[in-house]
Amino acid sequence: MITTMESVGIDLGDSVSVSTTLSPDGDVKDVFDFPTNEEGYRAFAERVPKDARIGFEATGMAYPVYRRLRELGYEDVTVAHPKELKWITKSKKKNDRVDSLKIAKLLMVGMLPESHLLSREGQIRRDLLVQRVRLGAEIGSMKASIIGYLKREGVYGSLPPGSDNFSALRRRAIRSLSFGDDRDLVIGMMIDGQA
């Protein structure tokens, strides 16, 4: 794949990233560090033309960097799939400058394995789903702990019959249990924690 545009590889960091720009014939044109903040993005925009092809690995910083570069007018931004990129870029010599150069070279020859980034709405939907699943698992774990505690204390059998351990009737029965000692505090905290 022959390109007439510059190819820019970025090794993303949490606070500082490294950018390598290759000319269309593959020569290193520029290498520089820039902070991943507004000042850094301005410095990046001053050194990298808007028609450059830009690539970087999908990390925790990929979404904010991708969004900011798009806002700055960069249209050709490729986010590399981290697992597929690992086997390509394996080497004994690993550092941020070497990695940004490798990404730029792979981008230039069309071999940067692309990853899909979700839209902001897609991210929010995914995050909500993940939190829901996590909360469901935590609630399930807490309910199992409560049942285990009640069985250990020998009072589980005194609960009203039913297939749902946490029906309204059974929850009221659990809340009304009284041991007359600090176990009341324990069961109260367990119930309040799962509610």
Number of C-alpha atoms within 10 A of each C-alpha: 7 9 14 11 16 24 30 31 29 26 24 24 16 11 11 13 19 22 27 27 26 24 17 16 13 15 11 17 13 13 17 14 17 19 18 21 15 10 10 16 17 14 15 19 14 10 13 19 14 18 14 20 23 27 28 28 26 21 15 11 16 17 16 12 16 20 14 16 18 14 10 14 12 19 14 14 17 21 20 25 18 15 12 13 20 12 9 14 14 10 11 6 7 10 11 17 19 17 24 25 23 21 29 29 23 21 26 27 13 13 14 23 19 19 16 10 16 12 11 11 9 11 13 12 13 13 12 12 12 12 12 12 12 12 13 12 12 14 15 13 12 17 19 13 14 20 16 13 17 18 12 10 11 10 14 16 9 11 16 15 10 10 7 9 18 14 12 10 14 16 15 13 14 23 13 11 16 13 12 8 8 10 14 15 13 12 19 16 11 16 16 9 12 15 9
